[in-house]
Amino acid sequence: MGILGWIILGALAGWIGSMLTRNNANMGAVANIVVGIIGGFIGGLVMNLIGGVGMTGFNIWSLFVAVIGATILLVIINLLKGR
């Protein structure tokens, strides 16, 4: 998956993760992309730790993994901020 794929997948995953954690009003497009890309790495790590398959390319499974990672990241950020 190229850089454009990471940006598109990251934007979608970050946006969905921010909607799930109710952070959407506080985040812009760039923040969603960054959270989604970092979420892809976190989600891939979590899936590998539990014996699953992480990021497999530009597909629905990779989006699901990235959304899980983005949601985990945003929950941790919310806990550290005290929300």
mmCIF file of the N, C-alpha and C atoms, coordinates in Angstrom:
data_MODEL
# 
_entry.id   MODEL 
# 
loop_
_atom_site.group_PDB 
_atom_site.id 
_atom_site.type_symbol 
_atom_site.label_atom_id 
_atom_site.label_alt_id 
_atom_site.label_comp_id 
_atom_site.label_asym_id 
_atom_site.label_entity_id 
_atom_site.label_seq_id 
_atom_site.pdbx_PDB_ins_code 
_atom_site.Cartn_x 
_atom_site.Cartn_y 
_atom_site.Cartn_z 
_atom_site.occupancy 
_atom_site.B_iso_or_equiv 
_atom_site.pdbx_formal_charge 
_atom_site.auth_seq_id 
_atom_site.auth_comp_id 
_atom_site.auth_asym_id 
_atom_site.auth_atom_id 
_atom_site.pdbx_PDB_model_num 
ATOM 1   N N  . MET A 1 1  ? 0.856   -1.163  0.000  1.00 0.00 ? 1  MET A N  1 
ATOM 2   C CA . MET A 1 1  ? 0.000   0.000   0.000  1.00 0.00 ? 1  MET A CA 1 
ATOM 3   C C  . MET A 1 1  ? 0.902   1.225   0.000  1.00 0.00 ? 1  MET A C  1 
ATOM 4   N N  . GLY A 1 2  ? 0.660   2.134   -0.907 1.00 0.00 ? 2  GLY A N  1 
ATOM 5   C CA . GLY A 1 2  ? 1.473   3.330   -1.036 1.00 0.00 ? 2  GLY A CA 1 
ATOM 6   C C  . GLY A 1 2  ? 1.076   4.410   -0.043 1.00 0.00 ? 2  GLY A C  1 
ATOM 7   N N  . ILE A 1 3  ? 1.781   5.526   -0.134 1.00 0.00 ? 3  ILE A N  1 
ATOM 8   C CA . ILE A 1 3  ? 1.544   6.629   0.796  1.00 0.00 ? 3  ILE A CA 1 
ATOM 9   C C  . ILE A 1 3  ? 0.131   7.199   0.640  1.00 0.00 ? 3  ILE A C  1 
ATOM 10  N N  . LEU A 1 4  ? -0.369  7.252   -0.575 1.00 0.00 ? 4  LEU A N  1 
ATOM 11  C CA . LEU A 1 4  ? -1.726  7.747   -0.793 1.00 0.00 ? 4  LEU A CA 1 
ATOM 12  C C  . LEU A 1 4  ? -2.759  6.816   -0.155 1.00 0.00 ? 4  LEU A C  1 
ATOM 13  N N  . GLY A 1 5  ? -2.523  5.526   -0.226 1.00 0.00 ? 5  GLY A N  1 
ATOM 14  C CA . GLY A 1 5  ? -3.411  4.564   0.424  1.00 0.00 ? 5  GLY A CA 1 
ATOM 15  C C  . GLY A 1 5  ? -3.408  4.725   1.932  1.00 0.00 ? 5  GLY A C  1 
ATOM 16  N N  . TRP A 1 6  ? -2.230  4.956   2.516  1.00 0.00 ? 6  TRP A N  1 
ATOM 17  C CA . TRP A 1 6  ? -2.139  5.180   3.958  1.00 0.00 ? 6  TRP A CA 1 
ATOM 18  C C  . TRP A 1 6  ? -2.888  6.444   4.358  1.00 0.00 ? 6  TRP A C  1 
ATOM 19  N N  . ILE A 1 7  ? -2.779  7.487   3.546  1.00 0.00 ? 7  ILE A N  1 
ATOM 20  C CA . ILE A 1 7  ? -3.461  8.743   3.866  1.00 0.00 ? 7  ILE A CA 1 
ATOM 21  C C  . ILE A 1 7  ? -4.974  8.563   3.800  1.00 0.00 ? 7  ILE A C  1 
ATOM 22  N N  . ILE A 1 8  ? -5.461  7.924   2.752  1.00 0.00 ? 8  ILE A N  1 
ATOM 23  C CA . ILE A 1 8  ? -6.912  7.720   2.604  1.00 0.00 ? 8  ILE A CA 1 
ATOM 24  C C  . ILE A 1 8  ? -7.446  6.802   3.701  1.00 0.00 ? 8  ILE A C  1 
ATOM 25  N N  . LEU A 1 9  ? -6.765  5.679   3.913  1.00 0.00 ? 9  LEU A N  1 
ATOM 26  C CA . LEU A 1 9  ? -7.195  4.742   4.956  1.00 0.00 ? 9  LEU A CA 1 
ATOM 27  C C  . LEU A 1 9  ? -7.083  5.388   6.339  1.00 0.00 ? 9  LEU A C  1 
ATOM 28  N N  . GLY A 1 10 ? -6.019  6.154   6.559  1.00 0.00 ? 10 GLY A N  1 
ATOM 29  C CA . GLY A 1 10 ? -5.844  6.845   7.833  1.00 0.00 ? 10 GLY A CA 1 
ATOM 30  C C  . GLY A 1 10 ? -6.925  7.881   8.079  1.00 0.00 ? 10 GLY A C  1 
ATOM 31  N N  . ALA A 1 11 ? -7.296  8.613   7.030  1.00 0.00 ? 11 ALA A N  1 
ATOM 32  C CA . ALA A 1 11 ? -8.352  9.614   7.181  1.00 0.00 ? 11 ALA A CA 1 
ATOM 33  C C  . ALA A 1 11 ? -9.677  8.960   7.547  1.00 0.00 ? 11 ALA A C  1 
ATOM 34  N N  . LEU A 1 12 ? -10.016 7.877   6.866  1.00 0.00 ? 12 LEU A N  1 
ATOM 35  C CA . LEU A 1 12 ? -11.271 7.171   7.169  1.00 0.00 ? 12 LEU A CA 1 
ATOM 36  C C  . LEU A 1 12 ? -11.253 6.572   8.573  1.00 0.00 ? 12 LEU A C  1 
ATOM 37  N N  . ALA A 1 13 ? -10.159 5.904   8.909  1.00 0.00 ? 13 ALA A N  1 
ATOM 38  C CA . ALA A 1 13 ? -10.072 5.258   10.224 1.00 0.00 ? 13 ALA A CA 1 
ATOM 39  C C  . ALA A 1 13 ? -10.061 6.296   11.343 1.00 0.00 ? 13 ALA A C  1 
ATOM 40  N N  . GLY A 1 14 ? -9.334  7.382   11.153 1.00 0.00 ? 14 GLY A N  1 
ATOM 41  C CA . GLY A 1 14 ? -9.301  8.438   12.169 1.00 0.00 ? 14 GLY A CA 1 
ATOM 42  C C  . GLY A 1 14 ? -10.654 9.091   12.354 1.00 0.00 ? 14 GLY A C  1 
ATOM 43  N N  . TRP A 1 15 ? -11.356 9.311   11.245 1.00 0.00 ? 15 TRP A N  1 
ATOM 44  C CA . TRP A 1 15 ? -12.677 9.927   11.330 1.00 0.00 ? 15 TRP A CA 1 
ATOM 45  C C  . TRP A 1 15 ? -13.668 9.003   12.036 1.00 0.00 ? 15 TRP A C  1 
ATOM 46  N N  . ILE A 1 16 ? -13.669 7.722   11.677 1.00 0.00 ? 16 ILE A N  1 
ATOM 47  C CA . ILE A 1 16 ? -14.579 6.771   12.325 1.00 0.00 ? 16 ILE A CA 1 
ATOM 48  C C  . ILE A 1 16 ? -14.221 6.627   13.807 1.00 0.00 ? 16 ILE A C  1 
ATOM 49  N N  . GLY A 1 17 ? -12.928 6.540   14.116 1.00 0.00 ? 17 GLY A N  1 
ATOM 50  C CA . GLY A 1 17 ? -12.504 6.451   15.514 1.00 0.00 ? 17 GLY A CA 1 
ATOM 51  C C  . GLY A 1 17 ? -12.894 7.685   16.309 1.00 0.00 ? 17 GLY A C  1 
ATOM 52  N N  . SER A 1 18 ? -12.785 8.868   15.703 1.00 0.00 ? 18 SER A N  1 
ATOM 53  C CA . SER A 1 18 ? -13.167 10.093  16.413 1.00 0.00 ? 18 SER A CA 1 
ATOM 54  C C  . SER A 1 18 ? -14.677 10.168  16.606 1.00 0.00 ? 18 SER A C  1 
ATOM 55  N N  . MET A 1 19 ? -15.442 9.597   15.673 1.00 0.00 ? 19 MET A N  1 
ATOM 56  C CA . MET A 1 19 ? -16.894 9.550   15.848 1.00 0.00 ? 19 MET A CA 1 
ATOM 57  C C  . MET A 1 19 ? -17.260 8.596   16.990 1.00 0.00 ? 19 MET A C  1 
ATOM 58  N N  . LEU A 1 20 ? -16.573 7.465   17.086 1.00 0.00 ? 20 LEU A N  1 
ATOM 59  C CA . LEU A 1 20 ? -16.861 6.487   18.137 1.00 0.00 ? 20 LEU A CA 1 
ATOM 60  C C  . LEU A 1 20 ? -16.514 7.015   19.524 1.00 0.00 ? 20 LEU A C  1 
ATOM 61  N N  . THR A 1 21 ? -15.464 7.834   19.623 1.00 0.00 ? 21 THR A N  1 
ATOM 62  C CA . THR A 1 21 ? -15.039 8.359   20.923 1.00 0.00 ? 21 THR A CA 1 
ATOM 63  C C  . THR A 1 21 ? -15.570 9.762   21.190 1.00 0.00 ? 21 THR A C  1 
ATOM 64  N N  . ARG A 1 22 ? -16.400 10.257  20.300 1.00 0.00 ? 22 ARG A N  1 
ATOM 65  C CA . ARG A 1 22 ? -17.018 11.593  20.415 1.00 0.00 ? 22 ARG A CA 1 
ATOM 66  C C  . ARG A 1 22 ? -15.975 12.714  20.446 1.00 0.00 ? 22 ARG A C  1 
ATOM 67  N N  . ASN A 1 23 ? -14.905 12.565  19.670 1.00 0.00 ? 23 ASN A N  1 
ATOM 68  C CA . ASN A 1 23 ? -13.878 13.602  19.554 1.00 0.00 ? 23 ASN A CA 1 
ATOM 69  C C  . ASN A 1 23 ? -13.967 14.334  18.230 1.00 0.00 ? 23 ASN A C  1 
ATOM 70  N N  . ASN A 1 24 ? -14.952 14.063  17.428 1.00 0.00 ? 24 ASN A N  1 
ATOM 71  C CA . ASN A 1 24 ? -14.995 14.583  16.064 1.00 0.00 ? 24 ASN A CA 1 
ATOM 72  C C  . ASN A 1 24 ? -15.018 16.111  16.017 1.00 0.00 ? 24 ASN A C  1 
ATOM 73  N N  . ALA A 1 25 ? -15.693 16.749  16.953 1.00 0.00 ? 25 ALA A N  1 
ATOM 74  C CA . ALA A 1 25 ? -15.787 18.211  16.955 1.00 0.00 ? 25 ALA A CA 1 
ATOM 75  C C  . ALA A 1 25 ? -14.441 18.863  17.249 1.00 0.00 ? 25 ALA A C  1 
ATOM 76  N N  . ASN A 1 26 ? -13.550 18.162  17.930 1.00 0.00 ? 26 ASN A N  1 
ATOM 77  C CA . ASN A 1 26 ? -12.250 18.722  18.308 1.00 0.00 ? 26 ASN A CA 1 
ATOM 78  C C  . ASN A 1 26 ? -11.143 18.408  17.322 1.00 0.00 ? 26 ASN A C  1 
ATOM 79  N N  . MET A 1 27 ? -11.430 17.617  16.291 1.00 0.00 ? 27 MET A N  1 
ATOM 80  C CA . MET A 1 27 ? -10.385 17.161  15.383 1.00 0.00 ? 27 MET A CA 1 
ATOM 81  C C  . MET A 1 27 ? -10.641 17.668  13.974 1.00 0.00 ? 27 MET A C  1 
ATOM 82  N N  . GLY A 1 28 ? -9.567  17.979  13.286 1.00 0.00 ? 28 GLY A N  1 
ATOM 83  C CA . GLY A 1 28 ? -9.651  18.364  11.890 1.00 0.00 ? 28 GLY A CA 1 
ATOM 84  C C  . GLY A 1 28 ? -9.197  17.221  10.999 1.00 0.00 ? 28 GLY A C  1 
ATOM 85  N N  . ALA A 1 29 ? -9.074  17.507  9.722  1.00 0.00 ? 29 ALA A N  1 
ATOM 86  C CA . ALA A 1 29 ? -8.707  16.482  8.746  1.00 0.00 ? 29 ALA A CA 1 
ATOM 87  C C  . ALA A 1 29 ? -7.300  15.944  8.991  1.00 0.00 ? 29 ALA A C  1 
ATOM 88  N N  . VAL A 1 30 ? -6.355  16.837  9.277  1.00 0.00 ? 30 VAL A N  1 
ATOM 89  C CA . VAL A 1 30 ? -4.972  16.397  9.491  1.00 0.00 ? 30 VAL A CA 1 
ATOM 90  C C  . VAL A 1 30 ? -4.874  15.528  10.737 1.00 0.00 ? 30 VAL A C  1 
ATOM 91  N N  . ALA A 1 31 ? -5.573  15.911  11.798 1.00 0.00 ? 31 ALA A N  1 
ATOM 92  C CA . ALA A 1 31 ? -5.562  15.110  13.025 1.00 0.00 ? 31 ALA A CA 1 
ATOM 93  C C  . ALA A 1 31 ? -6.175  13.739  12.779 1.00 0.00 ? 31 ALA A C  1 
ATOM 94  N N  . ASN A 1 32 ? -7.247  13.681  11.993 1.00 0.00 ? 32 ASN A N  1 
ATOM 95  C CA . ASN A 1 32 ? -7.857  12.388  11.665 1.00 0.00 ? 32 ASN A CA 1 
ATOM 96  C C  . ASN A 1 32 ? -6.890  11.509  10.890 1.00 0.00 ? 32 ASN A C  1 
ATOM 97  N N  . ILE A 1 33 ? -6.163  12.081  9.943  1.00 0.00 ? 33 ILE A N  1 
ATOM 98  C CA . ILE A 1 33 ? -5.193  11.309  9.163  1.00 0.00 ? 33 ILE A CA 1 
ATOM 99  C C  . ILE A 1 33 ? -4.091  10.769  10.064 1.00 0.00 ? 33 ILE A C  1 
ATOM 100 N N  . VAL A 1 34 ? -3.539  11.627  10.922 1.00 0.00 ? 34 VAL A N  1 
ATOM 101 C CA . VAL A 1 34 ? -2.453  11.203  11.811 1.00 0.00 ? 34 VAL A CA 1 
ATOM 102 C C  . VAL A 1 34 ? -2.931  10.125  12.774 1.00 0.00 ? 34 VAL A C  1 
ATOM 103 N N  . VAL A 1 35 ? -4.106  10.333  13.379 1.00 0.00 ? 35 VAL A N  1 
ATOM 104 C CA . VAL A 1 35 ? -4.652  9.347   14.315 1.00 0.00 ? 35 VAL A CA 1 
ATOM 105 C C  . VAL A 1 35 ? -4.936  8.031   13.591 1.00 0.00 ? 35 VAL A C  1 
ATOM 106 N N  . GLY A 1 36 ? -5.440  8.100   12.376 1.00 0.00 ? 36 GLY A N  1 
ATOM 107 C CA . GLY A 1 36 ? -5.728  6.886   11.618 1.00 0.00 ? 36 GLY A CA 1 
ATOM 108 C C  . GLY A 1 36 ? -4.486  6.109   11.234 1.00 0.00 ? 36 GLY A C  1 
ATOM 109 N N  . ILE A 1 37 ? -3.425  6.809   10.834 1.00 0.00 ? 37 ILE A N  1 
ATOM 110 C CA . ILE A 1 37 ? -2.177  6.131   10.473 1.00 0.00 ? 37 ILE A CA 1 
ATOM 111 C C  . ILE A 1 37 ? -1.534  5.499   11.704 1.00 0.00 ? 37 ILE A C  1 
ATOM 112 N N  . ILE A 1 38 ? -1.466  6.243   12.798 1.00 0.00 ? 38 ILE A N  1 
ATOM 113 C CA . ILE A 1 38 ? -0.928  5.672   14.039 1.00 0.00 ? 38 ILE A CA 1 
ATOM 114 C C  . ILE A 1 38 ? -1.828  4.538   14.521 1.00 0.00 ? 38 ILE A C  1 
ATOM 115 N N  . GLY A 1 39 ? -3.146  4.709   14.354 1.00 0.00 ? 39 GLY A N  1 
ATOM 116 C CA . GLY A 1 39 ? -4.095  3.657   14.714 1.00 0.00 ? 39 GLY A CA 1 
ATOM 117 C C  . GLY A 1 39 ? -3.889  2.394   13.900 1.00 0.00 ? 39 GLY A C  1 
ATOM 118 N N  . GLY A 1 40 ? -3.477  2.537   12.645 1.00 0.00 ? 40 GLY A N  1 
ATOM 119 C CA . GLY A 1 40 ? -3.169  1.366   11.825 1.00 0.00 ? 40 GLY A CA 1 
ATOM 120 C C  . GLY A 1 40 ? -2.022  0.555   12.405 1.00 0.00 ? 40 GLY A C  1 
ATOM 121 N N  . PHE A 1 41 ? -1.001  1.257   12.870 1.00 0.00 ? 41 PHE A N  1 
ATOM 122 C CA . PHE A 1 41 ? 0.122   0.563   13.504 1.00 0.00 ? 41 PHE A CA 1 
ATOM 123 C C  . PHE A 1 41 ? -0.290  -0.088  14.823 1.00 0.00 ? 41 PHE A C  1 
ATOM 124 N N  . ILE A 1 42 ? -1.046  0.647   15.636 1.00 0.00 ? 42 ILE A N  1 
ATOM 125 C CA . ILE A 1 42 ? -1.508  0.098   16.919 1.00 0.00 ? 42 ILE A CA 1 
ATOM 126 C C  . ILE A 1 42 ? -2.435  -1.096  16.692 1.00 0.00 ? 42 ILE A C  1 
ATOM 127 N N  . GLY A 1 43 ? -3.376  -0.943  15.780 1.00 0.00 ? 43 GLY A N  1 
ATOM 128 C CA . GLY A 1 43 ? -4.309  -2.039  15.480 1.00 0.00 ? 43 GLY A CA 1 
ATOM 129 C C  . GLY A 1 43 ? -3.596  -3.262  14.939 1.00 0.00 ? 43 GLY A C  1 
ATOM 130 N N  . GLY A 1 44 ? -2.599  -3.053  14.074 1.00 0.00 ? 44 GLY A N  1 
ATOM 131 C CA . GLY A 1 44 ? -1.810  -4.178  13.560 1.00 0.00 ? 44 GLY A CA 1 
ATOM 132 C C  . GLY A 1 44 ? -1.052  -4.887  14.659 1.00 0.00 ? 44 GLY A C  1 
ATOM 133 N N  . LEU A 1 45 ? -0.501  -4.109  15.595 1.00 0.00 ? 45 LEU A N  1 
ATOM 134 C CA . LEU A 1 45 ? 0.218   -4.693  16.720 1.00 0.00 ? 45 LEU A CA 1 
ATOM 135 C C  . LEU A 1 45 ? -0.726  -5.501  17.607 1.00 0.00 ? 45 LEU A C  1 
ATOM 136 N N  . VAL A 1 46 ? -1.890  -4.935  17.900 1.00 0.00 ? 46 VAL A N  1 
ATOM 137 C CA . VAL A 1 46 ? -2.868  -5.632  18.746 1.00 0.00 ? 46 VAL A CA 1 
ATOM 138 C C  . VAL A 1 46 ? -3.331  -6.923  18.070 1.00 0.00 ? 46 VAL A C  1 
ATOM 139 N N  . MET A 1 47 ? -3.618  -6.851  16.786 1.00 0.00 ? 47 MET A N  1 
ATOM 140 C CA . MET A 1 47 ? -4.071  -8.052  16.073 1.00 0.00 ? 47 MET A CA 1 
ATOM 141 C C  . MET A 1 47 ? -2.982  -9.122  16.036 1.00 0.00 ? 47 MET A C  1 
ATOM 142 N N  . ASN A 1 48 ? -1.736  -8.718  15.837 1.00 0.00 ? 48 ASN A N  1 
ATOM 143 C CA . ASN A 1 48 ? -0.645  -9.692  15.848 1.00 0.00 ? 48 ASN A CA 1 
ATOM 144 C C  . ASN A 1 48 ? -0.462  -10.306 17.232 1.00 0.00 ? 48 ASN A C  1 
ATOM 145 N N  . LEU A 1 49 ? -0.667  -9.515  18.287 1.00 0.00 ? 49 LEU A N  1 
ATOM 146 C CA . LEU A 1 49 ? -0.516  -10.035 19.648 1.00 0.00 ? 49 LEU A CA 1 
ATOM 147 C C  . LEU A 1 49 ? -1.590  -11.062 19.993 1.00 0.00 ? 49 LEU A C  1 
ATOM 148 N N  . ILE A 1 50 ? -2.806  -10.897 19.450 1.00 0.00 ? 50 ILE A N  1 
ATOM 149 C CA . ILE A 1 50 ? -3.863  -11.861 19.760 1.00 0.00 ? 50 ILE A CA 1 
ATOM 150 C C  . ILE A 1 50 ? -3.926  -12.983 18.732 1.00 0.00 ? 50 ILE A C  1 
ATOM 151 N N  . GLY A 1 51 ? -2.998  -13.000 17.803 1.00 0.00 ? 51 GLY A N  1 
ATOM 152 C CA . GLY A 1 51 ? -2.921  -14.099 16.852 1.00 0.00 ? 51 GLY A CA 1 
ATOM 153 C C  . GLY A 1 51 ? -3.650  -13.864 15.546 1.00 0.00 ? 51 GLY A C  1 
ATOM 154 N N  . GLY A 1 52 ? -4.131  -12.669 15.328 1.00 0.00 ? 52 GLY A N  1 
ATOM 155 C CA . GLY A 1 52 ? -4.846  -12.357 14.091 1.00 0.00 ? 52 GLY A CA 1 
ATOM 156 C C  . GLY A 1 52 ? -3.911  -11.789 13.041 1.00 0.00 ? 52 GLY A C  1 
ATOM 157 N N  . VAL A 1 53 ? -4.499  -11.347 11.964 1.00 0.00 ? 53 VAL A N  1 
ATOM 158 C CA . VAL A 1 53 ? -3.761  -10.743 10.866 1.00 0.00 ? 53 VAL A CA 1 
ATOM 159 C C  . VAL A 1 53 ? -3.936  -9.235  10.948 1.00 0.00 ? 53 VAL A C  1 
ATOM 160 N N  . GLY A 1 54 ? -2.845  -8.498  10.829 1.00 0.00 ? 54 GLY A N  1 
ATOM 161 C CA . GLY A 1 54 ? -2.899  -7.041  10.892 1.00 0.00 ? 54 GLY A CA 1 
ATOM 162 C C  . GLY A 1 54 ? -3.297  -6.430  9.567  1.00 0.00 ? 54 GLY A C  1 
ATOM 163 N N  . MET A 1 55 ? -2.615  -5.392  9.178  1.00 0.00 ? 55 MET A N  1 
ATOM 164 C CA . MET A 1 55 ? -2.898  -4.668  7.943  1.00 0.00 ? 55 MET A CA 1 
ATOM 165 C C  . MET A 1 55 ? -2.534  -5.546  6.747  1.00 0.00 ? 55 MET A C  1 
ATOM 166 N N  . THR A 1 56 ? -3.474  -5.710  5.820  1.00 0.00 ? 56 THR A N  1 
ATOM 167 C CA . THR A 1 56 ? -3.242  -6.589  4.678  1.00 0.00 ? 56 THR A CA 1 
ATOM 168 C C  . THR A 1 56 ? -3.313  -5.861  3.346  1.00 0.00 ? 56 THR A C  1 
ATOM 169 N N  . GLY A 1 57 ? -3.411  -4.561  3.347  1.00 0.00 ? 57 GLY A N  1 
ATOM 170 C CA . GLY A 1 57 ? -3.522  -3.792  2.117  1.00 0.00 ? 57 GLY A CA 1 
ATOM 171 C C  . GLY A 1 57 ? -4.684  -2.826  2.211  1.00 0.00 ? 57 GLY A C  1 
ATOM 172 N N  . PHE A 1 58 ? -5.115  -2.335  1.097  1.00 0.00 ? 58 PHE A N  1 
ATOM 173 C CA . PHE A 1 58 ? -6.207  -1.369  1.042  1.00 0.00 ? 58 PHE A CA 1 
ATOM 174 C C  . PHE A 1 58 ? -7.527  -2.118  0.892  1.00 0.00 ? 58 PHE A C  1 
ATOM 175 N N  . ASN A 1 59 ? -8.091  -2.542  2.038  1.00 0.00 ? 59 ASN A N  1 
ATOM 176 C CA . ASN A 1 59 ? -9.334  -3.304  2.022  1.00 0.00 ? 59 ASN A CA 1 
ATOM 177 C C  . ASN A 1 59 ? -10.111 -3.065  3.314  1.00 0.00 ? 59 ASN A C  1 
ATOM 178 N N  . ILE A 1 60 ? -11.273 -3.684  3.412  1.00 0.00 ? 60 ILE A N  1 
ATOM 179 C CA . ILE A 1 60 ? -12.150 -3.485  4.574  1.00 0.00 ? 60 ILE A CA 1 
ATOM 180 C C  . ILE A 1 60 ? -11.491 -3.993  5.858  1.00 0.00 ? 60 ILE A C  1 
ATOM 181 N N  . TRP A 1 61 ? -10.800 -5.114  5.797  1.00 0.00 ? 61 TRP A N  1 
ATOM 182 C CA . TRP A 1 61 ? -10.155 -5.651  6.996  1.00 0.00 ? 61 TRP A CA 1 
ATOM 183 C C  . TRP A 1 61 ? -9.127  -4.663  7.548  1.00 0.00 ? 61 TRP A C  1 
ATOM 184 N N  . SER A 1 62 ? -8.320  -4.089  6.684  1.00 0.00 ? 62 SER A N  1 
ATOM 185 C CA . SER A 1 62 ? -7.323  -3.120  7.131  1.00 0.00 ? 62 SER A CA 1 
ATOM 186 C C  . SER A 1 62 ? -7.985  -1.885  7.728  1.00 0.00 ? 62 SER A C  1 
ATOM 187 N N  . LEU A 1 63 ? -9.107  -1.456  7.144  1.00 0.00 ? 63 LEU A N  1 
ATOM 188 C CA . LEU A 1 63 ? -9.848  -0.329  7.712  1.00 0.00 ? 63 LEU A CA 1 
ATOM 189 C C  . LEU A 1 63 ? -10.360 -0.685  9.100  1.00 0.00 ? 63 LEU A C  1 
ATOM 190 N N  . PHE A 1 64 ? -10.880 -1.890  9.272  1.00 0.00 ? 64 PHE A N  1 
ATOM 191 C CA . PHE A 1 64 ? -11.359 -2.351  10.574 1.00 0.00 ? 64 PHE A CA 1 
ATOM 192 C C  . PHE A 1 64 ? -10.235 -2.352  11.606 1.00 0.00 ? 64 PHE A C  1 
ATOM 193 N N  . VAL A 1 65 ? -9.076  -2.872  11.224 1.00 0.00 ? 65 VAL A N  1 
ATOM 194 C CA . VAL A 1 65 ? -7.920  -2.918  12.128 1.00 0.00 ? 65 VAL A CA 1 
ATOM 195 C C  . VAL A 1 65 ? -7.484  -1.505  12.494 1.00 0.00 ? 65 VAL A C  1 
ATOM 196 N N  . ALA A 1 66 ? -7.445  -0.607  11.512 1.00 0.00 ? 66 ALA A N  1 
ATOM 197 C CA . ALA A 1 66 ? -7.032  0.771   11.774 1.00 0.00 ? 66 ALA A CA 1 
ATOM 198 C C  . ALA A 1 66 ? -8.040  1.504   12.656 1.00 0.00 ? 66 ALA A C  1 
ATOM 199 N N  . VAL A 1 67 ? -9.322  1.229   12.482 1.00 0.00 ? 67 VAL A N  1 
ATOM 200 C CA . VAL A 1 67 ? -10.343 1.857   13.332 1.00 0.00 ? 67 VAL A CA 1 
ATOM 201 C C  . VAL A 1 67 ? -10.188 1.379   14.772 1.00 0.00 ? 67 VAL A C  1 
ATOM 202 N N  . ILE A 1 68 ? -9.925  0.107   14.967 1.00 0.00 ? 68 ILE A N  1 
ATOM 203 C CA . ILE A 1 68 ? -9.690  -0.413  16.317 1.00 0.00 ? 68 ILE A CA 1 
ATOM 204 C C  . ILE A 1 68 ? -8.499  0.304   16.947 1.00 0.00 ? 68 ILE A C  1 
ATOM 205 N N  . GLY A 1 69 ? -7.402  0.410   16.204 1.00 0.00 ? 69 GLY A N  1 
ATOM 206 C CA . GLY A 1 69 ? -6.210  1.085   16.723 1.00 0.00 ? 69 GLY A CA 1 
ATOM 207 C C  . GLY A 1 69 ? -6.446  2.560   16.982 1.00 0.00 ? 69 GLY A C  1 
ATOM 208 N N  . ALA A 1 70 ? -7.159  3.250   16.084 1.00 0.00 ? 70 ALA A N  1 
ATOM 209 C CA . ALA A 1 70 ? -7.447  4.667   16.272 1.00 0.00 ? 70 ALA A CA 1 
ATOM 210 C C  . ALA A 1 70 ? -8.332  4.888   17.493 1.00 0.00 ? 70 ALA A C  1 
ATOM 211 N N  . THR A 1 71 ? -9.294  3.999   17.685 1.00 0.00 ? 71 THR A N  1 
ATOM 212 C CA . THR A 1 71 ? -10.174 4.109   18.852 1.00 0.00 ? 71 THR A CA 1 
ATOM 213 C C  . THR A 1 71 ? -9.380  3.889   20.140 1.00 0.00 ? 71 THR A C  1 
ATOM 214 N N  . ILE A 1 72 ? -8.493  2.910   20.146 1.00 0.00 ? 72 ILE A N  1 
ATOM 215 C CA . ILE A 1 72 ? -7.639  2.685   21.319 1.00 0.00 ? 72 ILE A CA 1 
ATOM 216 C C  . ILE A 1 72 ? -6.795  3.917   21.603 1.00 0.00 ? 72 ILE A C  1 
ATOM 217 N N  . LEU A 1 73 ? -6.194  4.490   20.561 1.00 0.00 ? 73 LEU A N  1 
ATOM 218 C CA . LEU A 1 73 ? -5.367  5.683   20.734 1.00 0.00 ? 73 LEU A CA 1 
ATOM 219 C C  . LEU A 1 73 ? -6.175  6.845   21.288 1.00 0.00 ? 73 LEU A C  1 
ATOM 220 N N  . LEU A 1 74 ? -7.359  7.085   20.757 1.00 0.00 ? 74 LEU A N  1 
ATOM 221 C CA . LEU A 1 74 ? -8.177  8.205   21.225 1.00 0.00 ? 74 LEU A CA 1 
ATOM 222 C C  . LEU A 1 74 ? -8.701  7.991   22.639 1.00 0.00 ? 74 LEU A C  1 
ATOM 223 N N  . VAL A 1 75 ? -9.006  6.759   23.001 1.00 0.00 ? 75 VAL A N  1 
ATOM 224 C CA . VAL A 1 75 ? -9.427  6.482   24.381 1.00 0.00 ? 75 VAL A CA 1 
ATOM 225 C C  . VAL A 1 75 ? -8.284  6.769   25.346 1.00 0.00 ? 75 VAL A C  1 
ATOM 226 N N  . ILE A 1 76 ? -7.068  6.368   24.990 1.00 0.00 ? 76 ILE A N  1 
ATOM 227 C CA . ILE A 1 76 ? -5.902  6.652   25.835 1.00 0.00 ? 76 ILE A CA 1 
ATOM 228 C C  . ILE A 1 76 ? -5.679  8.155   25.949 1.00 0.00 ? 76 ILE A C  1 
ATOM 229 N N  . ILE A 1 77 ? -5.787  8.869   24.836 1.00 0.00 ? 77 ILE A N  1 
ATOM 230 C CA . ILE A 1 77 ? -5.618  10.329  24.869 1.00 0.00 ? 77 ILE A CA 1 
ATOM 231 C C  . ILE A 1 77 ? -6.688  10.971  25.750 1.00 0.00 ? 77 ILE A C  1 
ATOM 232 N N  . ASN A 1 78 ? -7.940  10.514  25.637 1.00 0.00 ? 78 ASN A N  1 
ATOM 233 C CA . ASN A 1 78 ? -9.010  11.049  26.471 1.00 0.00 ? 78 ASN A CA 1 
ATOM 234 C C  . ASN A 1 78 ? -8.762  10.778  27.946 1.00 0.00 ? 78 ASN A C  1 
ATOM 235 N N  . LEU A 1 79 ? -8.236  9.594   28.274 1.00 0.00 ? 79 LEU A N  1 
ATOM 236 C CA . LEU A 1 79 ? -7.937  9.281   29.674 1.00 0.00 ? 79 LEU A CA 1 
ATOM 237 C C  . LEU A 1 79 ? -6.823  10.177  30.206 1.00 0.00 ? 79 LEU A C  1 
ATOM 238 N N  . LEU A 1 80 ? -5.817  10.444  29.379 1.00 0.00 ? 80 LEU A N  1 
ATOM 239 C CA . LEU A 1 80 ? -4.722  11.302  29.816 1.00 0.00 ? 80 LEU A CA 1 
ATOM 240 C C  . LEU A 1 80 ? -5.160  12.766  29.956 1.00 0.00 ? 80 LEU A C  1 
ATOM 241 N N  . LYS A 1 81 ? -6.093  13.195  29.136 1.00 0.00 ? 81 LYS A N  1 
ATOM 242 C CA . LYS A 1 81 ? -6.614  14.553  29.223 1.00 0.00 ? 81 LYS A CA 1 
ATOM 243 C C  . LYS A 1 81 ? -7.615  14.706  30.357 1.00 0.00 ? 81 LYS A C  1 
ATOM 244 N N  . GLY A 1 82 ? -8.179  13.594  30.820 1.00 0.00 ? 82 GLY A N  1 
ATOM 245 C CA . GLY A 1 82 ? -9.148  13.640  31.903 1.00 0.00 ? 82 GLY A CA 1 
ATOM 246 C C  . GLY A 1 82 ? -10.571 13.889  31.442 1.00 0.00 ? 82 GLY A C  1 
ATOM 247 N N  . ARG A 1 83 ? -10.893 13.496  30.209 1.00 0.00 ? 83 ARG A N  1 
ATOM 248 C CA . ARG A 1 83 ? -12.252 13.689  29.689 1.00 0.00 ? 83 ARG A CA 1 
ATOM 249 C C  . ARG A 1 83 ? -13.157 12.590  30.160 1.00 0.00 ? 83 ARG A C  1 
# 
